[in-house]
Amino acid sequence: MSEAKNILKKNWGYDTFRPLQEEIIESVLEGKNTLALLPTGGGKSICFQVPGLMLEGVCLVISPLIALMIDQVQQLKNRGIAAAAVTSGMPKREIDILLDNCVFGKVKFLYVSPERLKSDLFIGRLKKMNVGLLAIDEAHCISQWGYDFRPSYVEIASIYDCLSHTKKIALTATATSDVANDICEKLEFNEPAVFQKSFARANLSYSAFELENKGPKLIDILNNVKGSAIVYVKSRLETQNVAKYLYQHGISSDFYHAGLDPATRNKKQEEWINNVRRVMVATNAFGMGIDKPDVRVVVHLDLPDSLEAYYQEAGRAGRDERSAFAVLLYNPSDLFRLSESEKHRNPKLDYVQRVYQAIANYFKLATGSSQWQSYDFDLKQFASTYQLNPREAHFCIQKLEEMGLIMVSESLNKSSTVKFALDASEVYKFTISNGGYQSVIKSMLRLYGGGLYTDFMNVSEFELAKLAKLSKSEVIKKLQLLEKQGVIIYDPMKTLPQLTYLTPRLEVSALKKYYNEVAPRQQVIKEKVEAMKAYAENHEGCRTRVFQEYFNEKAYLNCGVCDVCIKAKKEEKLMAALDETKSGILVLVSSGTTYIDELKDSVDTKSDFVFTEAIRLLIDDGKVKMEGYDSLLLVQ
């Protein structure tokens, strides 16, 4: 594995791998179908990016998250690694050229959404590509029992005929044992090599507080826990209100949501990463793909939809392995709203049909048309046009996505892109003959160089305007005219979410079949909402163990640092009970009883907490040690 370590050092600057990374990479290189279950901050991307660089050919990465794709592509490019992503809204000609570059070996990492696998254009090129590694990220999306099901994930195995010698890895941060088994079955991973890192985070202290007024507690938390912080809320307006509230209380803060223009989002993100702003108040997409290890506290002012979502978002704290905190603030009305939201997430078929028809009318689409076409989509304007409740329309659109009919992406941090459609000599001739374009073309070449002839380059119309001494609107107009004349291929920045049709536009009567196919999901959603509410209201069990048991990880030890553990330690007579239990455990272990389950049945103890805390203290005192995951041995 010396080559892998050399690649890690050269490209990422690390001398050693994190736990399990090296074993996962070795498994992939040996050709085993590999499933990696690594919690947020466990370094999943390294597990496919390092072997991707070691193997010949393209590493094809399937991901459902366009924002994460774009972030990872940019990070790879910053390291001098050729990477690209096919995203919704890209012009067909740009996709065509990008896929040709993959066929000719000019791209090392290609990121695509699972929906793209159904495209004839993509499959045609895939058959010509040398794909060394297939990486399926966010693999829990393949399971109807997971929290973020994507129908197109189920069809990933259909491309295996194009990948006869390709190695495969699937990765996710959160999966119960049922979901993990489902992943392996749907991906046809026979005899898979499964690697699972514990869901316990020793450095992360979880707490939950029921409060009517969350503001003073939030200020108290941020004053007591120094360092970088994220505060999560559910609405865009609330990001601004909370950031303003913190600023008024002398706490450096900013707000972030998908409705901001890309330049503003990038600026805010960079200032937070570089600690110019201490606290970022944001909606839940913020933090995804951002490598900031020194976040000391993550506070949720609203309840996430599931424990999986909460675990991932809270896990953005303390990725440097230093002490960090994850705090949930809630009140009874939050619990009620979460239950109501669960009901709204299952709109009636007739309402889903009405919204689907309205979307077709909105874009003036004929039945059977528009597969793979993307359109600018403003939900508020759409709802207003057809007298729909925006919130109800939003849930209908979510259902249509779940049904695999459409896909809606938020407005992204995706800059405008340009590539010359002519070679250098032809561009020179055009420039000489058409003086009115000279300043823009020269400015493009000065700012972005000869790469414009071979690849799509991110460009800033504002920077071009400054250099060309023109207004931004004039530059945009000239770029549009250059494209019409076949000189460049120009893809302007997307300022609105993109709605993409994954199937040809259907008659509304055809929706019933798709609707019924995803009906079992409603029970899954309900169970996940109940689990989230139970976590918030839990005051009896160690919070880390709640996560471990939820993800089917056998857990015998309390974390000792969550609010439940700390409160239990302060209870009267606890020390006496702990001493008595420790003595009982030591006697039994000395006499040969080692299995923890047997010890628990034999020791007279007041509670599960006392028993598990007694074991933790005996281990800390060096009197016993864990043997495997379920036995204790005396330390001689």
C-alpha positions, 0 to 999 in steps of 0.5 A: 500500500506504499503507492496509496500512501504516496498518492495520499501524501502527494494530493492531500498532504496526509501521512497516514490514512484514517481508520478503515480507509486503508483496508477499504482501499485494499479491498477495492484494489483486490477487486472485491465488491466493497461497501463502506459505512463511514460516518460523516467526517470519516473520509469517504471520498478518499476511499474511492479517490485514491484507488481511482487514481491508482487504477487505469481509466475513468473513475465513474462516481454516482451521486445524487447531490449536485452541489456535492458533485460540484464541490468535489470536482472543484476540489479535485481540480484544485489538486491538479486532477482532471475531473468533471460532472454532468449536471442537470441544465447543462447544454447537450453539446457540452455534455457531448464534448465532456463525455468524448473527453472521458472516452479519450482519457482526458478526464480521471473522475466523472461525476453523474447523477443516477438518473443520467444512467437512463440516458441513451447519450450517456450509455452510448459513450459509457460503452466506449469508456475505460472505467476502472472504478465505479463508486456509488456515493450516498448508497443508502438512496438505493433502499426504499427503507432508507431515508432518502430513496431515489428510484434511479439508484435501483437501476444502477446494476443495469449498466454493469454490462458496460463495465465488465472489468470495472471494480466497484465500491458503494459508500454511505454515512448512515445505514441500518443493517436492513438498508446495508443488506438492501444496498448489497442486494440491489447492487448485486454485490455477491459476497461483499466486503463490508467495512463499518466504522462505529457510529460512536463519536468519542469526542462529540457530546450530544444534548437536547433541551426542551425550551419555549424560548430558544434564543437565550439558550443559543446565546448561552451555548455560543458564549460558552463554546468558543470557536467555529459554529453552525446553526441549522434552521429550516427556512430561508427567512429564519437564517437571516433572522437568527443571524441578525439576532446573534449579531445584535448580541455581539456574536460574529455571524452570517446566513446562508441558503440556496436562494442566494446568488452563487457569488454571494454564497461562495463569499459567505462560505469562504469567510466562514471557512477562514474564520472571518465569520464565526457562526453560519446560520444555514439551511441543512444543505450547508456543510455538505462536502465542505472540509472544515474540521474545526467546527466546535458546535452544531446547534439545531433550532428545528427538528430534522426529518430523521435521525439519519439526517440529524446524525449527518448534520450534527457530525459536521462538528469535531471532525478534527477529533477534538472535543465538540458539541451537538445541541438540539433545541426544541419545544412541543410545537416543533414535535407537532409540526414534524408530525404534521409535515410527515402527513403533508409528505404524502399528498393525495394522488389527485393533487399530485396529478394536478401539480404534474399537469400544471408543471406541463402547462407552465412549460407548455410541454406536449405529451411524450416530449421533454425527457432530459430537458431542464427548465428554470423553475421558480416555485413561488411564481409557479404556485401563484400562476396556478393558485396552488399553496406553495408548501403543498406544491413543494410536497407534491414535487417531492413526491414526483421526484420520489416517483422518479418522474422529475428531478429538481435541483436547487440553484447551485454554485455553478459558474458560467462556462465557456469553451471555444468551438473553433481551433486557435487559428480559426478564432484568430481569423474570426477576431481579425475579421470581427473587431467588435468581439476583439476585447471580449475574446482577448479578455477570455484568453488573458484570464483563462488561457489556452484551456478554453480550446480543450475544456469548458472553463468556469468564467466570470462575466463580471471579471471579463467586463472589467478587463474588456472595459465593458458593462456586464450586460454587454459582455453577456450579449457578446458571448451569446452572439459568439455562440450563435455564430459557432465560435464558442459554447456558452452555458450561462450561470443558473440563477434558478433551480432546475426542473428536469424531466426524467421520463417523457411527459406522461398523461396524468392517468399514467401517474397512478402506477408510479404513485402506488409503487412508492406507497410503502415509503409512507410507513418508513417516513412515519417511523423515521419521524417517530424515531427523531421525536423519541431522540429529542424527548429521550432523557433515560438512555445515553444519546450515543447509544441511541444512534448506535442501536438505531443503526443496529450497532451493538452498544455496551458502553455509555459515552459519558459526555452527553447530557443524559450521561452527565445528568445521571452522574449527578444523581444522589447515591449513584456512586454507591450504586456504581461501586457495588456494581463494579465489585459485582462485575469484577467478582464475576469476571474473575470467576470466568464470566466474560460475556457482557450480556451474561454479566448484565443478567447476573449482576444486581444493578439498579439500571442499564445506565449504572451497569454500562457506566460501571463497565466504562469506569472499570475500563478507564481504571485499567481493571478490565479491558474489552475483548472483541465487542461483547466480552470483558477480560481482567487486566493482569 
